[in-house]
Amino acid sequence: MEKRYNPKNIEKLLYQNWEKKGYFKPNDDTSQESFCIMMPPPNITGNLHLGHAFQQTIMDIMIRYHRMQGKNTLWQTGTDHAGIATQLLITRKISEEENKTSQDYDTDALIEKTWQWKNHFNNIISHQIRRLGNSVDWTRERFTMDHGFSDAVKKIFILLYKEKLIYRKKSLVNWDPKLRTAISDLEVENLEKKGSMWYIRYHLAHGVKTAEGKTYIVIATTRPETILGDTGVAVNPEDIRYKALIGKFLVLPLTNRLIPIIGDKYVEISKGTGCMKITPAHDFNDYHIGCRHQLPMINIFTCTAHIRDCAQVYDAYGQELNNCDSTIPLSVRGLDRFEARKVIIEEIQKIGLLEDIQTHHLMIPHGERSGVVIEAMLNTQWYIRMTPLAEVAIQAVQSGEIQFVPKQYANMYFSWMKNIEDWCISRQLWWGHRIPAWHDPSGNIYVAYNEQEARTENKLNFDLPLTQEVDVLDTWFSSALWTFVSLGWPKNTKELKTFHPTHVLVSGFDIIFFWIARMIMLTMHFIKDDSGKIQVPFKTVYVTGLIRDDEGQKMSKSKGNIIDPLDMIDGISLEELIKKRTKNMIKPQLAEIIRQRTKKQFPCGIEAHGTDALRFTLASLASTGRDIHWDMKRLKGYRHFCNKLWNGSRFVLMNTEKHDCGFFDGELELSVPDRWIISKFNYTAQAWHEALNHYRFDLAAHILYEFTWNQFCDWYLELTKPILNNGTQSQLRGTRNTLVSVLADLLCLAHPLIPFITETIWQRVKVIKQIKDETIMFQPVPTFSATCIHDKSIKDIEWIKQVIVAIRNMRNKNHIPQTHSLDLLLHTKSDHVIHRIHNNYYLIKTLANLKTIQIVPKDTNHPLAYNQSIEDADLLLPLESLVDKNIELNHIKSDIIKLEAVIKQIHSKLDNKNFIKLAPEAVVIKEKKRLKDCELKISKLIEKKRLICAM
C-alpha cells in the first residue's frame, strides 16, 4: 500500500469498476429477502447540494448494509422534471443568453430547449451521485417524463377521472403573476411586511342611515385596489351597530355599483370597524363567505396582475353572469396592481371618502420560486378529491403499517391529512405532463390517452374540432407515483412484484405534505398485492433534518453559503469558490457581501478531503434533531480518521503479508491482547448493528470511530509489538491471524459508511486470507458472537491500559523523557493484580519502557517517589534515579514565579472596587476560581520542592 492515503488515486477508478461489474444491480435471488429504497428524484434544475449528499449517504449506508446481509437489494434512481422550477430557469437562461423572453418562442421550441437542459444537467447530477459513491442501479435510471412514466401518468389521470375523483371547476387559487400559473398553498411563503391600513367610507344607498345617523359606514382594507371587485360588505348579525342594516345596500366607491350588506358570523365585532368588505374573486375567506351568500364574483385582474379593461363576473358556481355591471374606471385600466392602488387612493381621497391611514404590519403571500406577491385569483383548474384518498392513508400510519422516524413527524402528517382540501393539480406551464383531455367548441370535455381514443370512445364525428387541454399537471402529481411507476407499473413486472412495497423512504420534513402524503394516498389507491391487499409505498419514512451553515443559517444561493459536496471531496481554490458563489448575482452589493463572507469562511479555499471523509461526517450528523449545523473542522477530523485507518492497515499488512498467519495450518496461540481486541470488536459489532437498525447513523459512526481509533489503532497495534518482535511461532501466528481477521471484519463493518477506503484495503487483506470474492460489497457483515467474548482478557487489558497511561502521565507531568527506562514499584494487596503482573510482565515492561517492576506490600515504607493510584494498586516511580536536583528545582522555581505573577494580576482586579461593582457576576466568579487554581498549583509545587530537597 502507498504510504500516504490519497482518495483521488482510488475513488473514480474504483467506482467505475463497481459499475462496470454490475455490483449495484439486484442479485435476483428470490429465496433471499428483498430490500428496496427509492431515491427521491433530484430536480433537473442544477447541481446537487449538501442536503442531497446528506440524504443519499444515509440511503447508501442502508443499501450497502442490507446488500452485505445477502438481501436482494435495489436502489432505484432517477430525476424529476420539476415543472415550475425548470421553466423559470429556462426563461432566465433565454433572457440572459439571448436577450429574449419565452414569448419569442412557440411551445415546441421551448420544450426542445428544456430537453437540452435536462440532458445537460442530468449528466451533471449522475456524475455527482457517482462521486458520492452511491451504489444505485444505473441500468434502471428513470425520469418523470420518460416515455413509460408519461404513459403511466395518463393512465392514473384517466382512472381517477372515471372514478369521479378528478374534476374541473372554476375556483379561487393562488396565482403567481410572474410565472402566470396557479401554485399550491405549500408553494406560498408568507412574509411579514410593513404596510398600511386604509379606512374608506362606503355610502349607504336610498337615504338609509346608521343607528348613529351617519350616511356611510367605514371599512378597513390593506388592498384598496380590490375595491373594484367588491360584491358585498359583511357585518356580524349580533352587532347592534349594524344589524338593522343587513339587507340594505351600499354605493361602491368609484364604480357607483350597488352592493348588499350581509350578516355573517365570520366577522369579528371587536375587530377593526366591524364591517368587512367582501371580494370573493380575490380573497380566500371572502370566497367562502361569497359562496355562502350567493354573491357574484368579480375578477378584476389579468394573468399578470394588471387591471382588466372589463371585469369578468361569475356566480357562486363559476358560471359567467351577463347581467352584472362589469365596468372598470378608465383611470386604472391596464395598470399594474400596485400602480392601480396609488391611483385609487388618490381618487378616493379627492372625493372625500378616505377617512384615515394607519401603519399596519401584515403577512403577505409570496411565490416561493418567483418571489413576487401572490394573488388569489378566480380560475378554471383541475382538482383531485382528497378526502376519500386520505382516509386509507391516515389508517396506514395509525396502524403502524407505515412508521415515521423520528415518531413526532407522524403528528405533522396527521395535522395536514385530517384537514385536507382538494388538490389543484393543473398548472399553466409549457413544461410538464400535458393533461390528457380534449375540448369541443360546446365546452364538452373528453378524457382519453389521445385524440383518436377520445373520438372512438365517445363516438364523435371526425369533423368535430377537438383541442387538447393546454394545462400541464403539477409536478408533484407524477412524482407521487414514483415508487410503483419506476418499477414498471402499469405492467405487472418482476421488479414490481419483488420490490414493492419498498422499505425506507429518506426525505426532509419540509415535503411531508408535498410528496410523502401524496405518494401514500395514490399508491394505496392503485396498488394491490396478488391477494388483493392494498399496498403501502414504503414501510418506514426516515425524516432528516435541515443542514445549516456554521452560523446556523439556512443554506441558500442568495446567502452565498451553499457548499458543493464535490468541492469538499476534490477541493477548490478561493478564487474559484467565489466565482461559483457569485455567478448570476444580479446585485453587485450582494455579490460583494458573499465575496467577503467566503474569504472569511475559507481564506485558503477548500482543501480536498475525499468522499469517505465527507460521507463519514454526514453520517455522524444524522441524529434525530431537526437542524444540523455543518462544521468544516469536523470534516477535517474525519479525514484524519481515514488516515488513521489507512496507516493502521499498513502496519497490519507490513506484519502479515508474506508471513505465516495461521489461516490454513500450524498452531495458533492467542495472547491476552488478541482475545481482548476480538472481544471488543464483537461488542462493537453488536452496538453498531443496534444503531443502524434504529436509524441512528450518528451513533454507528461514533461506534466505528471509537473502536478504530482508540481500541484498534491506538492500543491493539501497540500491544502486538512485543509479540511481533519476540513471540514464539505459535504466538506470532495467533497475533498475525488476529490482526488480519479483526481488520477484515472492521473493514466490512465500516464499508457501508466509507466504501472506497475499505474496498481498497480489503483487496490486500483478501489475498492474505485467500478469499476468492471480487469485492467487499458482498462480504457478510460481522455480527455479535458470544463465544468470542473473553471477559478476563478484557479486564486484564483494561487494567494494563491504566498502568501504561498512568506511567505516561507521570512522565509528562514531571518532564521525564519517554525514552528513559524506569524502575516501577507497585503497591497492592490484590491477588488479581499480582497475577496480571506475572502473566503480562513483558508486555507491561515493554510498552511502559520499564527496567523493572517490583511488587511490594501495601504497607511497606518506600523511598521518595512520584506516585499515582489506579484500580487496586499504587504506582511509584522513585525520585532518586529520575531527578537532577538542580534542573528540577529550577523548573519549579520558574513555574512558581509565573503563577505568582498571575495571582498578583488577579488580586489587582479583585481588590478594585469598581471591577467588583461593574463586572458581571460570572466574570468575578471566574477570576476567583482562577485564583484558587493558581494557589493550589503553587502548593503542589512547594510540596514537590520539599520532596526533591529531601532526597
N, C-alpha and C positions, 0 to 999 in steps of 0.2 A: 504493500500500500504506500501511496505517496505520503511524505512526511507531513504535508500541510493539507488540511481539508479545504477543498476548493469546489463549491457547489456547481459553478459554471462548467467544470470539466465533466460532470456526471449527469446533470439533470435532463438536459434536452435529449441527449442520445439514449438515455435510459427510457424516457417516456416514449420515444419513437419505437424502441424495441418492444416495449409492452404493447403498444397499439398494434404494431405490425404482427405480433404473435397472436393477437386476438384474446389476450388475457382478460379484457374487460367484459367480454360477452358472457351471457349466462352459460352455465355448463350443461344445461338441458337434461340434467339428471333428475327426472321427476320423482325418483324414490326419495330424494332429499327435500327438506323443507325449502320453500321459496322465500325470497326476501327482495322487496322492490321499493325503490324510492324514486319519486318523480321530482326532478329538478324544477323549481319554479322558473319558467322560461324568462330569461332576461329580455328586456325591451331592446329592439334594434336601433336604439337612439344614441349609441355611443359606447365608450369603453366601460368595462365592469369597474366598480369601485370597491372600497374596502368592505362594505356591507355584503356585497356578493361573495367576496373572498371568505368572509366570516361564515356565512351560511353554507357555502359549498365545501369548506373544510370540515364542518360538522357532518355534512352528508357523506363525504368521502370516508371519514373515520368510521361511520356506521357501515357503509358498504364494504370496506376492506375487512372490518371486524367480522361481519357475517359471512363474507366470502371465505375467510380463513377457518370458519367453522364448518366448511363444506357445503354451505347452502347454495342453492341455485339462485344467484343474485342478478338483478338488473337495476342499473341506474340509468333511467331514461332522461335524455337531454333534448334541448330544443330552444327556440327563441320565439318571442311574441311580437306581433306586428305593431302593437302599441299605437292604435289609430290616431288619437289627438296629438300625442307627443311627437310621433313621427311626422305627421303632416305639418306641425308647427316648425320642425327643424328643416323640412324640405322648403317651406315657404321662406324661411330665413336664409337658407342657402341660395335660393334663386335671387333674393334681394341683394345679398352681399356679393355674389359672384357674377350675376348677370344684370344687376340693377333693374330687375323686373319684378312683377307680382304674379301670384298664381293665376290672376285673371287674364294674363297674357298667354296662357296655355289652355288647351282643351283638356278634358278629364283624362283621356287616354295618354296624352303626353306626360301629364303629371304622374299618373300611375307608373309609367315606364321609368321616369326619373326615380321614383320611390323604390322600385325593384332594384335599380342600380345601387341605390343607397343601402338597401337591405343586404345585397350580396357583399358589398364592401365591409359593412360593419359586422355582418355575420362571421366573416373571416377573422376579423379582429377579436371578436368575442370568443370564438372557438380557440384561437391562439392563446388568449388569456386563460381559458379553462384548462388547456393542456399544460401551460406553465405552472399552474397551481397544483399540478399532479393529480387532477381529478380523474378517477377511473370510470368514466362514463362509457357506455356502449355507443361509439360514434356511428356504427352501421345503422343505428335506429334513430338518428337525429331527425327531429320534426320542426316544422314551422307552422304557426297557427293560421297561415293562409296557403299552405301547400295544397295540392290537388285533393288528396284524401281528406284533409281537415275541412276544406271548403264543402265537400260533398256531405260530410257528417254534420256540419253546422246547418246546412239547408234542411237536412232530414229532421234534425231536432226542432228547427223552427216550424216546419210543416206539421210535425206531430203535435207540437204544443198548440198550434193554431186550430188544428182539427179537434183537439180536446177542449177548445174554447178557453185555453189558458193564456193565449196571446190574443190581444185585441188592439184596435186602433181608435183613438179618440182625440178630440181637442181638449187640452187641459193646460194647466199652468206648469211651467218648467223653469229650471234655472237656465238662463240663456246667456251665453258668452258672446258679446258683440264683436270681439276681435276675431274669435275663431268661427263665429256665425253658426254655432251649433248648440244644441241642448247638452248640458252636463249634469251629472248626478249630484245629490247633496254631499256625497262623500268627496267630490272634487271641488267643493267650495270651501274657501278658507275665510273665516270671519275675523276681520282685523279691527281693533278699536281705533277710531279716528275722532279728532276734534271737529265738530261741525256746528250747525245752527239749528235752532227750532224756530220756525216762523208761525206766528199766530195771526190767522186770517179770518175776516168776517164773512160769513155766508148769510145773505139777507133772506128773511122769510118771505114767502110768496103770498099773494092775495090778502095783504094787510094784516096777516097774523102777527101776534106779538108774544113775547115770552112772559112768564109769570112776573118778571120784574118790569115789564112794559117795554122791553127792547124789541127792535125790529130785526134783529140779527142774532145769530149765535156765533161763537168763536171756536174754530178748530185749530189744532196744532199739527204741524207736519214738518218732517225733515226733508221731504221731497216735493217741493211746490210744483215741479213740472208735471207730476202725476194728477194734478187737479183736473187736467183736461180729460182724464179717464174716470173721474168720479161718477158713480151712478147712485149714490145714496150717502146718508150720514146716519150713523147708529148711535143710540143712547141706551143706557140701561133702563129697562121698563120700571125699575123700582126707584129711579132717580126723580125726586119730587120736582126738581127744577125743569125737567124736560118731558115727563111722561105725558103731559097734556098735548105735546107737540107731535107725538107719534101718529103717523098717517098724514101729517101736513107736508108741505113742500118747501124747498129752498131754491133760490136762484143761484146757479153755479157761476162763480166769478169768471169773467172774460168770455164765456160762451153763452151766458143767459139761459142755459138749459135748465129745466125744472127737474129736481131730484127729490126723492121722498126721504122723510125721516122715519127710521125703523127702530124698533125696540129689540135689543139682543143682549142677553146676559153676559156675553163675552166682554162687553165694555165695562171697565172698572170705574165706579162712580168717583172715587177719590183720585184718579189718575188724570193729570192734565186738566182740561176744561170739562171733561166728562162727555165730550162729543168726539166721535171718531169718523173721519171721512172714509168711505168705502170705495176702493178702486179694485174691483175683482180681477181685472186682467193684468194687474201689476203688483200684487202682494198676496202671499200665500194665505195669511189669516183672512184678508179681505175676500179672497176667492171662496173660502169655506162659508163665510157669512153670506156672500152673494148667492151661493148655491142654495143656502137655507131659505133665503127670502126671494128667490127667483129674480134677482136683479139682472139687468143687462150687463154685458161685459164688453168694455170698450178698449181696444188695443190702439195705443197712440204711437207706438214705436215701429220703425223698420227693423230689419235684422241686424243693422249696425248701430242701433240705439239712437237714430236720428228721428225727429218728429215727422210723422207722416203728413202728406198733403190732405189726406182724408182718412178719418179713423175707421177701423174695422169693428163692427158691432155684432155680438153674438148673444144668444140666450144662455141660460144656465146649463144647457145640454150641448153647447157648442155649435148650435145651428145659427146660420147667419140671419140677422134681422135687418129688414129693409125699411122698417117704419120708425127707426130711431134717428135722431139728429146726429150726424157723424162729422159735423163741421169742426174744423180746427182753425184758430185765428191765423190770419195771414202772416202776422209778425214772427211766428215761431216755426212755420213750415220749413222743413229741410234742415233745421238747426240740430246740432249735437245736443244731447240731453242736458249737459251741464251749461252750455250756452243758452239753451232754452230756459233753464232755471233762472238765470240772471235777468233775461227779458221779462219773464212772467212776474218776478218780484218787482221789477221796475214799474210794470204796468199796474199791478195791484196797488202799489204804493201811490201811483198817480191818481187812481180813482178812490183813494181813501179807505181801502179795505185792509191794509196792513196794520194790525194793532200793536205788534211787538216782535222783537227778535231777541232770542237768548242763546248764549253759548251752550252747546249740548255735546256730550260725549256719547258716541253710539258705535255699535258694531256694524261694519259694512262688509257685505259678502264680496270676495274677490275670487277670480278664477285661479286655481292652484297652478295651472300651466301658463295661462296668458298674463296673469297679474292685473287684469282690468276689473272694474266693478261689474258684478253680475246683475242682470235684470231678471225679475220674474216676468215671464212672457207667455201669453196665451198662444199655444202652438199645437198642431196636429202631430202626434207621436204614436209609436207602438209601445205596448206595455205587456208585461207578464203579471198574471195574478199570482201573488206570492204566498198568500195565507195557506192555500192547500198544500203547497210545497214545503212550507216552513214547519207544519205540524209534525211531519215524519222526521225532519231533520233535527228538531228540538228533542224528540224522543230518543234519537240515536246517541245524543250526548248525555241526556239524563240517565239512560240505562247503562252507560259506560261502554257502549259498543265503540264509540269514539271518545278518546280521552285527550284532554289538554294538559300539556306540561309546559310551565307550571299550571297548577289547577285553577288558579284565580282567573285565568283568561277565559274559562268557561262562563264566568259571570258576564264578561264583556260580550260574549257570543249570545247569551240568553237575553241580555238587555236589548239588543238590536232585533233578534229574531221574534221576540214576543211583542214587539211594537212595529212589526214590519209593514211597509207600504208597497204598493205595486211598483215594479221596476220598469222605468223608462229605458227601453233597450235600443232605441233608434238614435242615430247621430247624423248630423247634416255635414258629412265629410265626403271626400272622394277616395280616401284610403281606408279600406276595410271590407268586410263581407257585405256585399250588397243584398238587401232584403229580397227574398225570392217571392215577390208579389207583383202582380200586373193590374193596371187600372184601365178601365174603358172610359169613353167620353161621358158616360152617365154617372160615373163615380163608383161603379161596382169594382170590387177587389177580388182577384183570383190568386190564391197562393199555390205555387207549384214549383217543381225543380227548374223548369224552363218554360218559355212561351208556348212551345209545341204542346207540352203536357197540360198547360193551363187551358189551351183551346180544346184539347181532346177530352179532358175530364169534365169540362163544363159545356161541351157540345156547342162551341162558339163558331160562328161563321168566320171564314178566313179573311173576309173583307172588313171585319170589325177591328178598328185600330186598337192595339194594346200598347201600353207604355209601362216599362218596368219602374218600380219604385226607385227613386234616386237615393234615398237614405241608406246608410250602412248600419250594421249592428254595433252596439257598444263593444269595445274590445273585451270587456270582462265576460261577455256572453260566450265567446269562443274559448277563452281561457278557462271558463267554468267547466268545460268538457274535457279538460286536459288529461285526467287520469285514465279515462277509458278510450277516448278517441286516439290518443297517441299509442295505444296498444292495439289499434286496428279496427275498433268499432266503426261502422255497424256490422262488419264481418265478425263472425264468431271465431276469432283467431286463436291459435295455440297460446300466444302471449297473453291474450285477454283471459283465457281460462287459467293460465298458470300464475299470473302476477296480479290479478285483480280480485279482491281489493288490495291496494298497495299497503305498505306497512307504516311508514312515517312520513309526514309532511313537515318540512322545516320552513318556517316563514316568520315574517315580522308581525308584531301585534297590530301594526297600522293597516294591514289588509285583511284582517279577520272578516270584516264586512264585505269589502270589495270582492274578495276571491274565495276565501276558505268556506264561508257560509254558503255561497252560491254553488261551489263545487259539491258540497254535501247535498244541497237540495236537488240539483239537476241529476247528479249521479244516482241518488236514491229513487228518483222518479223513473229513470230509464233502465238501470242495470239490475239484473237479477241473476242468481246462480242457476245451475242446472235443475235444482229442485224448486225453483220459482221464488226463492227467498230474496228479498231486496238487499242489495249490496251497498255498503258504505264505500266512499272513495279511498279512505285510509283509516287505519286503526288508532293512530296517535298523531296529534298535532303538537310538534315541539316549537314553541314560540320563543324567538330570540329577542334580545334587547336591541337598542339603537346605539350604534357606535358614535361616540362624540370625541372631539379632539382633546388634547391635554388640558385645555382650559374649560372643558365641559360644554363647548359649543357644538351644535349640530353641524355635521359636515355638509357643506354645500358649495357649489361653484361660485356663487355670488360672494361668499365669505373668503374664498380662496384657500380653504383649509382641507380640501379633498386630497387624499393621498392615493395615487395609483398603486395597487398591490405590486405591479411589475417593477415599479421604481424601487420598492423595498427589497425585491428579490434580486434585481440586476444592478441597482444603484443608478444615481442620476446626479449630474453636476448642478450647482446652484443656478447657473445661467439658464440651463435647460428647464429646470423646475419652475423658475419664474416665468419663462416663456410659455410653458404649458399652462400655468395657472392664470395668466393674464390674457391668454388667447381669446379673441372675440369679445373682450371687455370694451363696451361702448364708451363708458365714462372714464376719462383719464384719471380723475381723482380716486376712483375706486381701484383702478389698476395700480396706482402708486401705493395705496394703503396695503393692498395684497402683496406688492413687491417688498415693502418694508417688513411686513409680518413674516413673509417667507425667509427673508435674510436673518431675522431674529431667531426664527424657529430652527432653520437649517443653515447656519453660517457657512458650512462646507459642503452643502448639498446632502444627499442621502447616500451612504455607503451601501455596497451590496451585502446582503445578509443570507441570500439563498431561500429557496422555497420552504425547506424543512423548518428553518428558524421562524419564518412567518407563520406557518401552519401551527407550530407548537405554541407560539404566542397567542394566536387566535383561539386555540383550544383552551389555553389557560384562562382566557377571558370569558369563556362560555359558562357563566354562573347563572343562577336563577333570577338575577336582578334585571331591571328594565333598561337601565342606562349602563353603557360600557365605555369607560374612559380609556382612550388609546394613549399608550406611553412608549415612545421610541426607545427609552432606556431598557424597557422590558424586552423589546425585540433584540436589542444588543446582547442582553443577558442570555437569551435563549440561543443566540448564535454561539456564545461561549459554551453553552451546554452541548451543542452539536460538536464543537471542537473537542470537548471533554470526552464524549463518546468515541470520536474518531481516534484520539490519542490513546485512550484506554484499550480500544480494539487493536491498535497497532502493537501495544505491549503484549496482548494475548497472542496475536499472530506471530510475533517475533519469538515467543517462547513455546509455540506449539507447532508451527509449520515445519515439516520435515523432521519432526520428533515423534517418539512413541507416545501416543496419548491414550493408549489402552482401550481403544474402541472395539478392538477385534480379538485381542488375546493378551495374556500377561496379567499378573496380579495387580489389583488396584488397592491402594491404602489411602483412605480419605483422612485428611488431617482435621483438626478441630475447626480451623478457618474454612475448610471445604464444606464441612457439614453446616457450619454457621451460614455461609452465603447461600447454600441450597435451601435452607430453612427460611431465610429472609426473603429469598426470591418467591417461594411458594406463598408466603403471606402477602407479598406484594401483588402477585397474580390474583389472589383472592380479592384483595381490596380493589384492584384495577377493574376486574370483571363487575364487581358490585357497583362501582362508579359508573361505568359505561351502560350497564343495564338500567340504571336510573337516570340516564341522560346528564350525568354530572361530568362533563368533559373537562371542566376545570380541575376537579379532583383527580381524574385519571391522569392528566398532565402532571399535577403535583406529585402523585404517587410515583410516576415514572422518573421524574426529576430527582426526587429524594433517593430512590434506590440507585439509580445510575450514578449520580454524582457522589453521594455520601457513602453509600454502602459498597457498591461495586468498585468504582474507580478510586475513591479516596482511601478506603480501608482494605477491601479484599485484595486488591492488586499489591498493596504494601505487605499484607500478611502472607502472601505467597512467596515473597522474595527469599526468606530464609530457606524454604524448602527447595525452590528452584536453584538456589546456589549450593546447597549442601544436603539435599534429600537423597534417600535411597531410591533405587529404580522403581520400586512399587509406590513410594511416596510421590515421586515425580510423575508417574503415570496417573495417580489419583488426582493430583493438583492440575496437571495439564488437561485431563479429562473434564474436571470441574470448570476450569477456565473456559474451555471451548463450549461445553454444554450450557453453562449459565449465559454466556454471551449469545449463543444461538437462540436460546429461549427469550432473552432480553430483547434481541432484535425483532423477534416475532411479536412480542408484546408491544413494542414501540412502533412497529411498521404502520398500523393504521394512522398514526399521528405524523410520523416523519418517514415517508415511504422511500425517498431517494437514498438517504444515507444508510438506511437499514438494508435495502436491497444490495447496495454496493459492498458493504462489509460482509453480508451473508454469502455473497458469491465466493468469497475467500474461505469463509467458515465451512461451507458445504463440502469443499474439497477435502478438508481435514476429516470431516465426518462421513465422507464418501456418500453424500446424498445425491441422488440422480435427478431430482426435480430441477426444473429450469429456473424457477422463481420462488422467492419467499412468499409471494402472494397467495399461494395455495397451501402453505405450511399450516399445520394445526396450531391454533392459538393456544399457548400454555394455560393449563388450569391448575387449581389447587389440588395437592395430593398430601393427605395426612401422613402417609408412610415416609414422606421426605422431611418431616419435621423432627429435629433433634434438639429438644429443649435444653439439655445440658450444655451442648455446644453454644447455643445462643447465650446462656447465662455466663459461660466461661469467657466468650469473646467480648461480650458487653462489659464485663469486669476488666478484662485486659485492656480494652479501649480506655477505660477510666484511668488506669495506671499510666498508659502512654501519654494521654492528654495532660494528666497532672504533672508528669515529669517535664513535658514540653512547656507547660505554663510556667513552671518554676525556672526553667532555663531562660525563657523570655523575660520574665519579671526581674530576674537577678543578673541579666547580662552574661549568661553562661553560653558559650558557642555550642551549636548543635553538634559540632564535630568533636567536642571534648567528651571522652568517656568518663562515666561517673560510677561511683560506688553507691548502691542503694541499700538503706536499712528499711526494713518493713516490720512494723509493729502490728501484731494481730493475735487474737485468741480463737480465730475461726479455723476449724479443720478444713472447711471447703476452700478457703483462701490458700492454706498451706498446700493442699493437693493441686490447686490450679498453678501455683508457682512451680511445683516439682514437675508437673506434666507439660508445662509450657515455658520452661525456663529459658531455653534457647530462643524461642520466639520473642519473649518479652525483652530479653537481654539485647537481641539484635535490633529490634525496632526502636527501643528507647536509648540505644547506644550506651549500654552499661558495661562496666568491667565486672562487677559482682552484684549479686543480690543476696543479702543476708537477712534471714528471718529471725527476729528477736522477740521475746515475750513482751506483752503489752506494758508491764510494769517495770521493765528494765530501764536503768538510767542510760542516757545516751549523750554523746558529745553535742556541742552546739551545732545546729543544723537548720537548713531550710526545710519546712515541712508543709504537707498538705494532706488533708483527710479525704478518703474515699470510702465507699461502702465496705464495712468490716475491716478496715485497715488504715494505718497512718503511714505515709511515705516520708522518709527523711533523707536529705542529702547533706552529709557532714560538711561543715563550712571549711574545715582545716585544709582539705585538699582542693578547694574550689576558689578561694578568695585571695587575691593580692590585696592585703590590708590597705595600703596607701591608695591604690587605684579606686577601690570600693568606697573608702572614706571620702575621697574627692568627689565621686559620683553623688554620694549622699549629701555632702555639703552644698554642691551645686543645685541639687533638687530642692533643698530646704530654702536656699536663697530665693529661688524662683517663686516658691509657694508663699514665702513671707511678703514678697512684692505684691502678689495678687491679694493677699489678706489685707495689706495696707491700703490698697486701692478700694477694696470692698468696704473697709471701715470708714474711709473718707466719704463714701456715699451714704452709708447708714447713719453716720454722725451728722450729716447735713439735714437740718430740719425741713428745708424746702423740698429736698428729694423725698423724704418720708411723706410730706404733705401732698406733693403734686404727682408723684409717680403712681401708676396703677398698682393696686394691692398685689396682683400676680407678680409684678416685677420686683417688688420689695421682698416677697416670699422667696422668689428665685435667688436673689442676692444673699439672703440669709442662709439658704441651703448651700450655696457655693462656699460660703464662709465655713460652715460646719465640715464640708467635704475636705477643704484645704487643711483645716486644723487636724482632722483625723489622719490625713496623709502625712502630716508632719510628725504626729505622734508615732506612727508606724515607722517612719524613717529614723526617729530618735531611738526606738527600740532596736531597730536593725543595727544602728551605730553601736549601741551598747553591746550587742552580741558579738560584733566584729572586734571591738576593743577588748572583749573578754577572752578572745582566742589566744 
